[in-house]
Amino acid sequence: MTATRPLPRAPGHWLLGNAHAMRDRPHTFVAEIGHANGGLAQLRILHRRMIAVTGPDLIRQVLITRHDRYERSFHYRTAQLSVGKGLLTTDGPVWKVRRRQVQPAFRPEALQRLVPAVHGAAGEMFARWDQKVAAGEPVPLLEEMQTFALTVMCRALLSVSIDSAEARRFGEAVRSSLYLVRRRNTSLCPMPRWVPDRTNRALRETYDVLDAYVALHLRPRREGREPPKADIAQALLDARDPETGEPLSWQALRDETKTLFTAGFETSATMLAWALHSLSHHPAVAAAWRAEIDDVLSGRPATWDDLPRLVVTDRIVQETLRLYPPVYTLGRVCVEDDELGGCRISRGSTLLLSVYGAHRDPAFWTDPARFDPDRFAPGREWARHAFLPFALGKHTCVGNNFAVAEAVLGLATIGQRYRIEPTVDYQVPIRPQVTLVPAREIPVRFVRR
């Protein structure tokens, strides 16, 4: 292969390079330097050089057509300090075997268990909201969506209930772990994982909180002291490698369950919060959304079979995923010399694949910062290869259908009962953690329909 141009370089501090920009705004900085340089640019943090990739065609080459030349970066190994060695944090042969074992737990017939979990969680949430509606008080959207998503996950994954106080404590542990993972990944001088500094100790503490909670509910079933239940954990307990017939080991079972908790709860909560916030500021979209709910559901609870008919609601979810992708950057390491966009990519290079950048690239999306669910309407042309909210290729998120179904069912259930009115400006700042979360609470007013 022959490189035809040098890698463009982002300007930066003579010593620190682009460290401050990557610490403060990694989502927009990586996107900006990629957009300004044809989808590919080099950045530096002290002595460590990385390559920002925003071009959808280039991202597709890394994740699909040349995936054998790239593996997951150190960012995923850091996450093992929080959730262990699950599908989200491993690669290679270990990941391949685990994916075969876990995949059956996310088949459509298994995911239908999500419906009663959503209805149960929504009922508890509405009881709280109705009190605030009666008192004329706003609802703290981010806090409520975190409680809702965690309640759904507890019910769907482990068939257990969790009260709002416990949900807040558990949610704090998850959010703390995600913050600490990002802090470690962006640190100029991260300490070795075995050094008991403040960050490593805090990560260990959150790991233990998650570990103890999952073990409390999994071990009795694994040891036969409790009967099987109709939930995702049972599907994991029953899972067998289709080639060897081997079940998941105790460590694998525990780590996969923790991974589902952490990834599924936080990403769903954030997605729902952004979607409802956007709907509160776009009355025409909200009116079409409510009209669809009334037409499809006719006053009854949403079912699994309703999902294909809730097309407006689905488009709202897709547009939310475009603007606020659950994982805004995918880290990869080049393991064999390659060429991208006419530039040489040396073995050992760390690539930052900007999902945020691909989703907001003006070359592929008209007015990319605008909330417009009709981009995804039938007959409209849109850049399918520039839309990758759950990654692409072999590492496509195993829980993507779960996340979308939960969001559609949750939004339909909420919209059936309430209208939404904003109380804050539309432009709520984004705080980049492992996911893109609102930088502050979003109070909204719900009005009973």
N, C-alpha and C positions, 0 to 999 in steps of 0.2 A: 504494500500500500504506500502511496506517496502523498504526503501532506502538501497542500498548495498554498497555505497561508499560516502565519503564526497565530497562536492563540491571543486574542485581544486581552488586555489587562485592565482591570478596574483601578483607577487612581486611589491612593491611600496614604496613610501616615508612613514615614520612612521606617519606623520600627514596628509599630503595631499593625500596619497594613490596614485591613478593613475590619479589625476586631470590634470596634465600637458599633459600626453599622450592623454587623452580624449579631451582636448582643441585643441591640435595641429594636431592630426591625428586619429580622432575617427574611421574612416573607416578601416584603416590598423591595429590599435591597437586591436580593438574588434575581427577582423578576426584572427590576429596572436595568441592571447591567446586562442581563441576557437580551432583553428587548433592544437595548441600544447597540448591541454588537452581533446582530444576525442570529440570535438564539444561543450563543455560546460565548463565555467570557471567563477569564481567570481572576480569582481573588486570592488574598493572602491574609492569614492570621498569624502574626509573628513569622516563624519560618515555615509554617504549614501552608501549602498552596492547595487550593481547591478549584474546581471548575463548575461554574453555574451553567445549567442547561435548561433553556426555556422553550426551544423550538419543539413543537409536538412531533415532528418527523424524527428529530434526533432522539427525543425521549423514547419513542417507539423502537428505534434501533437498539437502544440500551436494554430495554425491558423485554423485547420480543425477538427481533431478527438476529441480534447478536448477544443474547442474554448469557451465553456460555462464556463470554469474555468479562462478565461483571458479576460481582457478588455483593451482598449487603455490607454496608460500611460499619465502622466502629460505633455509630450512633445506636445501632440495634443491640450491640453487646452491652452498652450502658443500660439499656432498658431491662436487661436481665436482672439487674440489681433490684428492680422493682417487682417484676412479674415472673421472673424465672425464665426457663428455656422453652418457650412456647412457639407456636407458628409465627408470631409477630417478631420474634427476636433471634431466630435461628436461620440457617441456610444449609445447603449441601445435602448429604445423605440423611442426616438427622431430620431436617425439614421435610424431605421427600417422603420418608416413611410416615412421619406424623401427619402430613397432609392426607395421605391415603386413609389413615385411621380416622381422622376427624371429619372428613368431608361428608359422610353419611348423616351426621348430626344436623346438617344444614340443607338437607333435601326438602322440597316443598311440603311433603307430608309431615315432616318433623316440625317445620316452622309454623304449622297451623296452631301449635300450642301457644303461640304468641297472642292469639286473639283474646282468650279469657284473661291473660295477664294484663293486656292493655285496658280492658274494660274494668278489671278490678282496681288497677292503679288509678284510672281516671275517676272512678267513683269516690275513692278516698280524697283525691285532689279537688274534685268539685265540691265536696263538703266543706273544705277549707275556703275555696273561692267564694262560695255562696255567702259565707259569713262576711267576707270583705266586700262583696257586692252590696249586701244589705247595709253595711256601714259606710258605703261610699268611699272605700279605701282602695288604692291601687294594689295590684298583685306583683310581687317581685319575681319577674319572669325567669331569670336565670336560676334562682334558688328553687323555684317550683319545678322547672323542667329537670333539674338535677335530681330532685326527689322523685319525680314521676319516672324518669328513665331508670333510676336505681331500683325503684319498686317493681317496675316491669322486669328488669333483669333478674331480681331475686325470685320472682314468681316463675318466669319462663325457664330460668336456668336451674334453680334449686327447689322450686315449689315451697318457698318460705316467704312469710310476710315480714315486713320491716316497717317500724313506725317512723314518723317524720324526724324525730330527734335522733334515732339511730341512723337514719339515712343521711342526716347532716354530718354526723361523726364519721361514718364510713366514707361519705363523699369527700370530706376534708382529707382523709388519708389518701384517697386516690388522687385528688388534685395536687396534694403536696408531693406525692411521688412523681407525678408528671412534671411539676415545676422543678423538682430536684434533678430529674433526668436531663431536662433541657439545660439547667444551670451547669451541670457537669459537662455536657456536650459542648457548651460554648465557653467553658473556662479556658483562660490562657494557659494555666498550668494545673491541669487536673491531677490530683493525687492518685497513686495506684489504688485499685479497688480494695486491697487488703489493709490500707492505712486507715485507722479509725478517726479521720478528721470529721468535721461537723456534717458535711454533705453525705459522706459515706455512712456515718452513723444514722442520720435521718432516713436515708434510703433503706437501711437495714430495718429500722423501726417500722416503716410503712410496709416493707416486705412481710414482716412478721404479723402485722395486723391483718393483711390480706390472707396470709397463709393460715392463720388460726381460724379465721371466719370460714374459709373454704373447707378446711379439714373438719371443722365441727359438723358440717352438713354432709360431707362426702364420705367420711370414714365409716359411719354406721351402715350405710348402704353397701359400701364395698366389702365390708366384713360380714354382710348378711344379717345384721342386727335390726335393719329396717327393710320393709318391703320395697320393691321397685316403684317408681313414680313416673308419671307421664310428663317428663321435662327434658331439657337438653342435656343436663348432667347424666340422666339415665342413658341417653343416646351415646354419650361418651363412655359410660361404664360398659355398655354393650358393644362398643365399637371394636372391630377386629381388622387387622391388616388384611386386605383382600388377597395378598400374595402368601403370607405366612400364617394367617389365622391368629396372630398374637394380639392380646388386648393391650391397652395403654398401661404402662407401668404406673405405680402410685405417684411417682414424681411427675410423670408426664400428665397424668390426669389432673393433678393439683395445679401444675403450671398452666395448662390449657384453660382450666376454669378461671384462674386468676386473670389470664390474658383476656378472656371474654368479658369478665367483669370490668376490668379497667378500660379496655378499648371500647366495648359496647356501651357502657354507661356514659362515659364522658363525651364520646363523639355524638351519640344520640341526643343527649341533653343539650349540647351546644347547637346542633343542627336545628332542633325544635325551637330553641330560644331565638336564633337568627330568623327562622321562618316566620314565627309569630310577630316578631318585631317588624319585619318587612311588611307583612300583611297589615299591620296596624297603620302603616304610612302609605298604603296603596289601596285606597277604598274600592277602586274599580276591580282590581284583582280579587280583593276580599269578597266583593259582591258575587262575582262569578264562582268563587270557591263555595260560598254558602248556597248558591243556587244549585250547584252540582250535588252537594250533600243532600239537600232537600229532595232533589229529583231521584237520586240513586237510592237513598236510604228510606225515604218516606216515613221518617220518624222512628224507625227501628234501629237497634245497634248494628254497627258495621260488622260484616263477616269476612272471612278469607275470600269468598267468592266475589265480594264487591270490589276487591282491589283492582282488577282490570278495568272496571267501569269508572273508577275515581280518577279520571285522566287529568283534570285540572289540578287536583290535589297532588298528583304525581309530578306534574310539571313544576309546581311550587317547590317540591322537594328537590327536583333536579336543579332548578335555578339556585336554590340555597346551597346545594353542594358545589355548584360552579363558583359562586361568589365566596363561599367560606368552606373550602374543601377540608374534610376532617384531618387529613395529613397533608400539610402544604408543601413539604419537601421530602423527597425520597433520596436517601444516601446510598451510593454505590461505589465500589472500588474496582478499578480496572485490573484484571488478573492476567491479561494478555494484550500486548500492544495493539492499538486500534486506531481508526481514523473516523472522526465525526465532523461533518460540515467542512471538510477540507483541511481540518487541523489534526495534528498527531496527538493521540492520547496515550501517554506512556503507562506501562505497567506500574501499578502502585498508586496511580492518581485517584483522588477522591472526587467523585462527581456529586453535585447537588442538583437533582432533577426537580425543577420548580413546577409543581402542580398548580400552585397559585399563579405563576407566570403564564403557564399554558392556558389557564382558564380566563385570564384577563389580557391576553395578547390582542391588541387592536387589529393585527393582521388577520385574525381568525374570528373575532367577535365584534359586532357592531356595538358601539357605545358600551364597552365591556364592564364599566362600573355600575351600569343601570340594572336594577332589579326588573327583569322582564321574563316571566315564566313562559310567555307565548313564543319565546325562541324555540321551544321544544314542541310546539304544536304541529300536528300532522300537516304536511305540505310545506312546512318551513325548512329551508336549508340551513344546517348548522354544522359546525366543524366537529364531526364525531371523533376524529383522531386527536382533537385538542381537548377532549373531555375525559378525564381519568380520575374521578374522585376516590376510587378504591384501588388505584394503581392499575397496571396492565400485566398481561402475561402470566407466568406461573405463580407470581406472588400477588395476584389479585386477591383482595381481602375475602376470606372464606365466609365472613359474616355480612357481605354486602347486601344480600337479599333480605336478611334479618333486619338490618338497619333501615332500609328503604320501606319495608313493610311496616315496621314499628312507627316510622315517621308518618306514613300515609294514614294508618289506622288512628294514630294519636291525633293528627290534625283534623281528620274527619269527625272524630268523637268530640273534640273541643269546639269545632265550628258548628256542630249540630246544636250545641247548647248556648253558645255565647257569640256576641259581636265583640270586636276588639277596638279600643280607642287608645291612641298614644298619649303619653304624658311627657315624653322627652323628645329632643331633636332626633331626626333620622340618623344622622351620622354619629353613631356610637363608636368610639375608637376600638380597634382590635388589639388584643394583647396576645402576642404569639407565645404560646407555651408549646407543648407537643402538638396540641391542636390550636385553632384560632378561636379564642374565647373573647366575649365582650370584656372590655377593660373596666366596666363598671356595671352595677346592677341595672336592669331595664324595668322600671315600673310601668305597667300598662293597666288600663281599666277594662274590665270585662263587664258586659251588659247582657243580662239574660234575654234570650230571644223569646 
